[in-house]
């Protein structure tokens, strides 16, 4: 093919030469014929002059053809050797680059192997500890539920004890036909062959067919349906981890038999597990300390569950939810909790308040959030029908996926990522949980640097920079919802370095719980432990030393803040929960001791819990002409200079009283048996100086009658900004600065 291409110009020139020669001979033959001559041949000399141009063109084409043939022949002799040399050099470069890459990855691979081993060990240790704690809790509940002990103290338990004795005679094995209702759209009843054997419950289409569903009864719960109607009189529920089954028996006796076998199997499984590990638990002082810590935690849980909306499931509205999402601060029912667990811990981290050993560090967000405040943001744009307690698992799954993963029900503002970062920074500075939750659900990047933040710090650096023991819930929300706890700023200061520099031991606990690395170094080669030792912050140093040790510790589980549980006792905050219990027992026993070094809370005449619950709200006092809400203050702006000054300022001292650090109490009203006896005299509005805001708790629900008044619910915390007179103050709801106005003093719990 190559030769044909090279010959084509030569053949074309030759064809033109032949055409020209034929044309010249034809013309000469015609001239001879006109002269009366007949010529058939011509000598080359006669046509040479006229064919000069075509002949030279033909010779030129031949010359070019021979030149190209010569060039191709010369290349063929050396082309293979040249390609072989080029291939050799290319392979050398590839091998050299691969060696350099493998050498650079050697250190990284060694670090990765160590991290993988640590993660694997930590995961199994945490799972083992959680199972041990669950076992202890279940054992305690079983010991409290023994029929013989309860029957001795309560005659009403005798019938229940007799019923359990009859149920125990049924054994732990049963098989037969039950009607099961499907979860589809039609919800039809289907006959299924069910079997309980060896702690497993199986469902099959027939006795000879293989089972389609097999459940471990140790993780299930059997519930009777207390419905007097004939439609569900013979029905009962079996609640598993991810689904609730509805069964129907043929007779009442058959229904009771199935439920009794379910209970016997669960009891046998629990007893067997306890007997296998009966000698693994310690006792004595350690068990008493665990009991005291749980008692303190239960007090915090009860206070958190009293927040608005927490008496119902945050998703379906079922009463008395017993599962908490620790990173969102909401309560859900057992059916919705299984779907929350399927979402993954990056969306929701659910724990049981009855079965899991929850610590106070997991209640920081819930202490300030609540179901009502969460749904004000997460369901603000909800246009479709909300879930109900009777909703199916498929409906629950779609709704929860749309609410927590796709964030379909929020009021989206369509802001860019840069605008969201600015709004995130503003929410942290204002300590506004609602705005913080809103920007989080709009998709803000919690791990990236904040605009206008000194030293290219993240939102976690920003929150730690203003932490004064009153915004730990902000720090905890950021840590558990996408922040990188080990990402340094421009000066190579990790969040742990910043918490140590500002002497924030409670923040150090949260960072260490979330996986903060205590061995990371700053720009000067100092770890957080070395930095704490240089600055002589002993509490931070002890925590970092505990984190560096390989032994399991619970020092990071309890957070030392004012949880509002002191009541009529002093406002001291205890590092050890056992100290609080000992102090309470000492006060009840009347044991003389040294007077406390902290001031007592000024309070009115105490009343009983029953009187407190049945007490009606007091009448709202009349407002005088000079009592009105002060003008709304200008929004606070934070310049780079002020933030640098805040960062470089001396660390805040540890609080010596129950009031959080940075909150200074001014003049308290004199103690009086009855607040209504105070004279009603107009007073000048007393604005509190910056940094001295007062926190009070609402005793009753209050609905505003005027635009400048504040509406609030029982249990909410109000930040007081101005004392207008003895009957009316001005302030805003903690975590929601937009809800502000004047409110009556008689409706709050005065400090």
C-alpha angles and dihedrals in degrees: 000000000000092000091049090054091050094047095049096082090047093051091048092052091047091051091051090049092052092048091051092049092050091049093050093049091049091053093049091048091053092050091051092048091052089052091052096256129124115214126170102170134045130197118244090240090063093058100031096092095048093047096046096109097047091046093053091047089054092049090050091054091050091050093051091047092054091047092055092046089052092050093050092049092052092050095050092060095058105023097091093049091048093052091048091055092049091050090051093054092047092053091049091054093049093050092047093051091047091052091051092049094049091049091052092049095052097087093042092053091051091051090047092053091052093047092049091052091049092049092048092049094046093049095053093043092052092048091049092050092048091051091049091051092047090050091052092049094048092047090053092049092050092050089052092049098056108132096217094057094045093045090056092057101031121040090198090069093064094085091048090051092051090050092052090049089055091047092052089059089063092070128210101287130077139149134182147106122309131173112239123194115224123232096226129105094273095048095204126176115249129191111237134178107235129192134189112195136143092358094305129112117206132186123204136170092238141355093267097039120094115256116268095197129031121183132189104231092206088074096040135083128209116214129188118222111231096205116135092199118107093237094069102018092110097037133105135176129236109201115201130176096276107012144036116223121205115208131182125202127207097238139014091249092053091050092052090047093054092047091048092052090048090054094044091051093050092047092049092050092051094047091049092051092048094049092052091056101030094123099047098081123087125218141189119062095356093056091047091051091051090050092051092048091051092049090053091047091050089056090055091046091053091051091048092049089055091065116110112284097008093109088072132052111269092227111031103015096240111162124252101014113200102189124083130200100217098195094049100034097230136124124231136177125255093261094053092041092066090055091047088055090052090057091065133242091279087072106027135000108200126194132175116243089206104041104027126070098239118191129206091253087069093053100059096097093039090052089063104027120048130175095276095053092043094052091047085071105024094048101030092115097037107143101163129070116289122234121269130205088258095054117124124248091252091055091046092050094051093046096047092046091052093045103046105023106030095027091215096157101056123102097253117207097193092231122164123246091259091052091047091053090052090049089048091053091048092050091052093049093046091043088228109162093187093056091042091053091046096054090043092055091046088063106259117172106247094185100053128089118275120237114251090011113138115254092006091285125177127238088266090058088048093052092047090048092064100031112129100164090277101082102046088121088062091051092046093049091052093047094051097042108059108307122136105232092196101045111118127215127234091288091052091250110148120208088261091056090050093048090050093048090054093042096240105157093170091055089047088058092053093048093048091048089053094053103272111173112237092193099059114117131220128221090286094050096254124139120215089257093054090046092051090050092051092049091044094235097154099183093052090045092052092050093050091047089053090050092052093053118088095227120103113253135184095201091110096053101078119060119207107225136118102279092178093245098116092093111168093352125085121288098244118140115222126213091203117047089212089065090060092052092048091050091051093049090049092053092048092049092047094233110171114241139156114293113261118262093225127074120259122244114262107234143167126247108307120243132194124266091248092052089046091054096046096040114119121225113269120247114273111249120236118262118236122224094259094051109096137130113277118241115281109265119241115264114271114251122201116206125196090250093055092048091049089050090049092050094048094044120112115272117267115258119246112267115259095196136044091261110096119257113271094029110104119191114222127196110338119209113256117268111263135175091230128020092205091070092067112111114253103233123151112250133193114261109261110207112201116237118251113282093023100088115149125225118213132174126232115240098189141020112267127192117200119239096191135042094248094052127095124240117206144159132235112279097022119130118237124200109217114217103166133022102214096180140318092291105035132047133176126229148116138251113271110253092015110068090173089071100074139137144103121312138181116265093218090067095061137065103251117219 
